[in-house]
Amino acid sequence: MRAWLVEEPGKPEAMKLGELDTPTPGPHEVLVDIRAIGINRADVIQRMGGYPPPKGFDPRCPGLEYAGEVAAVGERVHTRKVGDAVMGLIGGAAYAEQLVTHERDTLTIPQHYDWAQAAAMPEAFLTAYRALFLEGNLAPGQWALVRGATSGVGQAGLQLIHALGSRSIATSRSQPRLDDLDKRFKAMGFDYGYDLGLLDGDAGVAEQVQDATGGAHVILDFVGGPVLKDNMAALRDEGRQVQVGVIGGAKTDINMGTLLRRRLSLIGMTMRSLPIERKIMLAQQFNDRLLPLFEAGKLKPVLDQTFTFEQAVEAHRTMEGGEHTGKLVLVRE
């Protein structure tokens, strides 16, 4: 089968179309013919040599997010059959024509969604749901600060907060991008995507959050070290920050006295390195809790641009350009 391979880390041109052996499903696995592939920042970092996949995945082939059709099933598979439309997250090697994965680690594609829309869904919504509602324990009526709201996970988080009855504060480093986010949500049919929009910076958000809301119950943060102090000040007592990225830098000083005195929680999480048991749990929660919201139109993937499977290099250039406001997806004709 064809697959995009990186023999030597480097620029987008380091990816070359090559050949891999077609995988064979194990007893509890399914073979998926891939129809669309979501492009993620992790793919770019892996291509540059900075984010190797977990053991068991070919380190030359990037790709975490897929949508496709079940082509074959293992002898003990009982929840999927040939022809099922599925999507999901995988540890690596999704930039290929086929992959194998555990049957219960697959997500059901909502009715009336095409392959590209499906491939734009798993990473953003699973990450945001886990961070906000499983790790952060966000409850209806509570406030969540999404610091970096124009990212794919950030936009998914805003939708989930609204759909599940909580209230959101969105931040962006750029007022035009915040305004564009507001227009995007209105165009998607939502009355609002967030309850409060704030212009982001290295500091200053905390005072605005405290004045407007009395403090956030949960913070979903992508920025990292430079904003930790401000985030801690933006939380109300016993508030929780869930860290899903460090695009602004990983290192900072932390006042442990503040953490203890105000009973704050700082939680780190990743998706790629989760053991299969946790991945299956998340997949089943998606199918049980979020699938109905997509089918009811209360959640929608944010798709910016599609490329053909053969245009992976161009898609990576677009990702690195940083001008897109939604998901970039490769589609196999």
C-alpha positions as CSV (number, residue, x, y, z in Angstrom):
1,M,0.0,0.0,0.0
2,R,1.1,3.6,-0.5
3,A,2.1,5.7,2.5
4,W,3.9,9.0,3.2
5,L,7.3,8.3,4.7
6,V,9.9,10.5,6.3
7,E,13.3,8.9,6.1
8,E,15.2,12.0,7.3
9,P,13.5,14.6,9.4
10,G,13.1,18.0,7.8
11,K,10.9,20.4,5.9
12,P,7.6,19.3,4.3
13,E,9.5,18.0,1.3
14,A,11.1,15.4,3.5
15,M,7.9,13.4,3.1
16,K,7.9,11.1,0.2
17,L,5.3,8.7,-1.2
18,G,6.5,5.1,-0.6
19,E,5.3,1.6,0.0
20,L,4.5,-0.3,3.2
21,D,3.2,-3.8,3.7
22,T,-0.6,-3.9,4.0
23,P,-1.3,-4.6,7.7
24,T,-3.2,-7.7,8.8
25,P,-5.8,-7.3,11.5
26,G,-5.4,-9.3,14.7
27,P,-8.2,-11.2,16.4
28,H,-9.8,-8.1,17.9
29,E,-8.8,-5.6,15.2
30,V,-10.3,-4.2,12.0
31,L,-8.6,-3.3,8.8
32,V,-9.7,0.2,7.6
33,D,-9.5,1.5,4.0
34,I,-8.6,5.1,4.8
35,R,-10.7,7.7,2.9
36,A,-9.6,10.9,4.7
37,I,-6.8,11.9,7.1
38,G,-6.9,14.9,9.5
39,I,-3.7,17.0,9.6
40,N,-2.4,17.8,13.1
41,R,0.4,19.9,14.5
42,A,1.8,16.6,16.0
43,D,2.3,15.4,12.4
44,V,4.4,18.4,11.6
45,I,6.5,17.9,14.8
46,Q,7.0,14.2,14.0
47,R,8.1,15.0,10.5
48,M,10.7,17.4,11.9
49,G,12.0,14.7,14.2
50,G,10.5,15.9,17.5
51,Y,7.6,13.7,18.3
52,P,8.1,10.0,17.7
53,P,5.1,7.7,17.8
54,P,4.5,5.1,20.5
55,K,6.1,1.7,20.2
56,G,4.5,-0.5,17.6
57,F,4.0,2.2,14.9
58,D,6.3,2.8,12.0
59,P,8.2,6.0,13.0
60,R,8.6,7.0,9.4
61,C,4.9,7.4,8.7
62,P,3.0,10.3,10.4
63,G,-0.7,10.5,11.0
64,L,-3.0,10.3,14.0
65,E,-6.5,10.9,12.7
66,Y,-8.5,9.0,10.1
67,A,-11.9,8.2,8.6
68,G,-12.6,5.2,6.4
69,E,-14.4,2.0,5.7
70,V,-13.9,-1.4,7.4
71,A,-12.3,-3.7,4.8
72,A,-11.7,-6.8,6.9
73,V,-12.2,-7.9,10.5
74,G,-10.3,-10.2,12.9
75,E,-11.8,-13.6,13.9
76,R,-13.0,-12.3,17.3
77,V,-14.5,-9.0,16.2
78,H,-18.2,-8.6,17.0
79,T,-18.9,-4.9,17.1
80,R,-17.8,-4.0,13.6
81,K,-18.4,-5.5,10.2
82,V,-17.0,-5.1,6.7
83,G,-18.5,-1.9,5.2
84,D,-18.9,0.0,8.4
85,A,-17.9,3.7,8.2
86,V,-15.6,4.5,11.1
87,M,-13.2,7.2,12.2
88,G,-10.7,7.6,15.1
89,L,-7.3,8.4,16.6
90,I,-4.3,6.1,16.2
91,G,-0.8,6.3,17.6
92,G,0.7,6.8,14.1
93,A,0.9,5.7,10.4
94,A,-2.4,7.2,9.3
95,Y,-0.8,8.8,6.3
96,A,-1.4,5.6,4.4
97,E,-4.1,3.8,2.4
98,Q,-4.9,1.3,5.1
99,L,-4.5,0.8,8.9
100,V,-5.4,-1.6,11.6
101,T,-6.9,-0.7,15.0
102,H,-8.8,-2.4,17.8
103,E,-12.5,-2.7,17.0
104,R,-13.6,-0.8,20.1
105,D,-11.2,2.0,19.5
106,T,-13.1,3.1,16.4
107,L,-15.7,5.9,16.5
108,T,-19.0,5.8,14.6
109,I,-19.3,8.4,11.9
110,P,-22.5,10.6,12.5
111,Q,-25.2,10.2,9.9
112,H,-25.0,12.5,6.8
113,Y,-21.3,13.3,7.4
114,D,-18.8,12.8,4.6
115,W,-15.2,11.5,4.9
116,A,-13.6,14.9,5.2
117,Q,-15.9,16.1,7.9
118,A,-15.4,12.8,9.8
119,A,-11.6,13.1,9.6
120,A,-11.9,16.7,11.1
121,M,-13.7,15.4,14.2
122,P,-11.9,12.9,16.5
123,E,-8.7,14.7,17.6
124,A,-10.3,18.0,18.4
125,F,-13.5,16.8,20.1
126,L,-12.0,13.9,22.0
127,T,-9.2,16.0,23.3
128,A,-11.5,18.9,24.3
129,Y,-14.1,16.6,25.9
130,R,-11.5,14.7,27.9
131,A,-9.8,17.9,29.1
132,L,-12.8,19.9,30.1
133,F,-15.3,17.3,31.3
134,L,-13.3,14.2,32.4
135,E,-10.1,15.8,33.7
136,G,-11.5,19.2,34.5
137,N,-14.9,18.0,35.8
138,L,-16.7,21.0,34.2
139,A,-20.3,21.1,35.3
140,P,-23.4,22.8,33.7
141,G,-23.4,26.5,34.5
142,Q,-19.7,26.7,35.4
143,W,-17.2,29.0,33.6
144,A,-14.4,27.6,31.4
145,L,-11.6,29.7,30.1
146,V,-10.3,28.5,26.8
147,R,-6.8,30.0,26.4
148,G,-6.0,29.7,22.7
149,A,-9.6,29.4,21.5
150,T,-9.0,29.7,17.7
151,S,-7.1,26.4,17.6
152,G,-8.9,23.3,16.4
153,V,-9.2,21.9,20.0
154,G,-10.1,25.3,21.3
155,Q,-13.0,25.7,18.8
156,A,-14.2,22.1,19.7
157,G,-14.0,23.0,23.4
158,L,-16.2,26.1,22.9
159,Q,-18.8,24.1,21.1
160,L,-18.8,21.4,23.8
161,I,-19.1,23.9,26.6
162,H,-22.1,25.5,25.0
163,A,-23.8,22.2,24.0
164,L,-23.4,20.7,27.5
165,G,-24.7,23.8,29.4
166,S,-21.6,25.5,30.7
167,R,-20.3,29.0,30.0
168,S,-17.1,29.9,28.1
169,I,-14.5,32.6,27.9
170,A,-12.5,32.6,24.7
171,T,-9.1,34.3,24.3
172,S,-7.0,35.0,21.2
173,R,-3.8,36.9,20.6
174,S,-5.5,38.8,17.8
175,Q,-8.8,40.7,17.9
176,P,-9.5,40.0,14.2
177,R,-9.1,36.3,14.8
178,L,-11.5,36.6,17.8
179,D,-14.0,38.5,15.6
180,D,-13.6,35.8,12.9
181,L,-14.2,33.1,15.5
182,D,-17.5,34.8,16.4
183,K,-18.5,35.1,12.8
184,R,-17.6,31.4,12.2
185,F,-19.9,30.2,15.0
186,K,-22.7,32.3,13.8
187,A,-22.3,30.9,10.3
188,M,-22.4,27.4,11.7
189,G,-25.8,28.2,13.1
190,F,-24.9,28.7,16.8
191,D,-26.4,31.7,18.7
192,Y,-23.0,32.2,20.2
193,G,-19.8,30.2,20.4
194,Y,-18.6,31.8,23.6
195,D,-20.1,34.0,26.3
196,L,-17.1,36.3,26.8
197,G,-14.2,37.1,24.4
198,L,-10.9,38.6,25.6
199,L,-7.8,39.8,23.8
200,D,-5.0,37.6,25.0
201,G,-1.5,38.5,26.1
202,D,1.2,37.3,28.4
203,A,-0.8,38.8,31.3
204,G,-3.9,40.7,32.1
205,V,-6.6,38.2,31.3
206,A,-7.0,37.2,35.0
207,E,-8.4,40.6,36.1
208,Q,-10.9,40.6,33.3
209,V,-12.0,37.0,34.1
210,Q,-12.4,37.7,37.8
211,D,-14.3,40.9,37.2
212,A,-16.7,39.3,34.7
213,T,-17.2,35.9,36.2
214,G,-15.8,35.7,39.7
215,G,-13.1,33.3,38.3
216,A,-13.0,30.4,36.0
217,H,-13.9,26.9,37.3
218,V,-11.7,25.3,34.6
219,I,-9.0,26.5,32.3
220,L,-8.2,24.7,29.0
221,D,-4.7,26.0,28.2
222,F,-2.5,25.5,25.1
223,V,0.0,28.3,25.8
224,G,2.0,26.9,28.7
225,G,4.6,28.6,30.8
226,P,4.3,32.3,30.0
227,V,0.6,32.4,31.1
228,L,0.6,30.0,34.1
229,K,0.8,32.8,36.7
230,D,-2.0,34.7,35.0
231,N,-4.1,31.6,34.7
232,M,-3.7,30.7,38.4
233,A,-5.0,34.2,39.2
234,A,-7.9,33.7,36.8
235,L,-9.1,30.6,38.6
236,R,-11.5,30.7,41.5
237,D,-10.6,28.7,44.6
238,E,-10.4,25.0,43.9
239,G,-10.3,25.7,40.2
240,R,-8.6,23.3,37.7
241,Q,-6.2,24.0,34.8
242,V,-5.8,21.3,32.2
243,Q,-2.7,21.6,30.1
244,V,-2.9,20.3,26.6
245,G,-0.1,22.2,24.9
246,V,2.9,24.4,25.5
247,I,3.1,26.4,22.3
248,G,4.4,29.5,24.2
249,G,7.1,27.6,26.1
250,A,7.3,24.8,28.6
251,K,9.2,26.3,31.5
252,T,8.1,28.8,34.2
253,D,8.2,29.4,37.9
254,I,5.2,28.3,40.0
255,N,4.2,29.5,43.4
256,M,3.4,26.3,45.3
257,G,2.1,28.3,48.2
258,T,-0.7,29.8,45.9
259,L,-1.4,26.3,44.6
260,L,-1.8,24.9,48.1
261,R,-3.5,27.9,49.8
262,R,-6.2,28.2,47.1
263,R,-6.5,24.4,46.6
264,L,-5.9,24.7,42.8
265,S,-5.3,21.7,40.5
266,L,-2.8,21.7,37.6
267,I,-3.4,18.7,35.3
268,G,-1.3,17.6,32.3
269,M,-2.7,15.4,29.6
270,T,-1.8,13.9,26.2
271,M,-3.8,11.7,23.9
272,R,-1.2,9.9,21.8
273,S,0.5,7.9,24.6
274,L,-2.7,6.7,26.3
275,P,-2.8,2.9,26.8
276,I,-5.4,1.0,24.7
277,E,-7.7,0.6,27.7
278,R,-8.1,4.3,28.1
279,K,-8.4,4.9,24.3
280,I,-11.3,2.3,24.2
281,M,-13.0,4.1,27.1
282,L,-12.8,7.4,25.4
283,A,-14.0,5.9,22.1
284,Q,-17.1,4.4,23.8
285,Q,-17.8,7.7,25.6
286,F,-17.7,9.5,22.2
287,N,-20.1,7.0,20.7
288,D,-22.5,7.2,23.7
289,R,-22.3,10.9,24.6
290,L,-21.1,13.0,21.7
291,L,-22.4,11.2,18.6
292,P,-26.0,12.2,19.3
293,L,-24.9,15.8,19.6
294,F,-23.3,15.7,16.2
295,E,-26.4,14.1,14.7
296,A,-28.6,16.7,16.3
297,G,-26.5,19.5,14.9
298,K,-25.3,20.8,18.3
299,L,-21.7,20.0,17.5
300,K,-20.0,20.5,14.1
301,P,-16.5,19.9,12.9
302,V,-14.7,23.0,11.7
303,L,-13.2,22.2,8.2
304,D,-11.0,24.8,6.6
305,Q,-9.5,23.1,3.5
306,T,-9.2,19.7,1.8
307,F,-6.2,18.3,-0.2
308,T,-5.9,15.1,-2.2
309,F,-3.9,12.3,-0.6
310,E,-1.0,13.1,-3.1
311,Q,-0.9,16.8,-1.8
312,A,0.3,16.0,1.7
313,V,3.4,18.1,1.3
314,E,1.3,21.1,0.3
315,A,-1.0,20.5,3.3
316,H,2.0,20.6,5.6
317,R,3.1,23.9,4.1
318,T,-0.3,25.3,4.8
319,M,-0.3,24.0,8.3
320,E,3.0,25.7,9.0
321,G,1.8,28.9,7.5
322,G,-0.7,29.2,10.3
323,E,-3.4,31.2,8.4
324,H,-6.1,28.5,8.5
325,T,-8.9,28.7,11.0
326,G,-10.2,25.1,10.8
327,K,-9.1,21.6,10.0
328,L,-6.9,20.6,7.1
329,V,-7.7,17.2,5.7
330,L,-6.3,14.9,3.0
331,V,-8.9,13.0,1.0
332,R,-8.3,9.8,-1.0
333,E,-10.3,9.8,-4.2
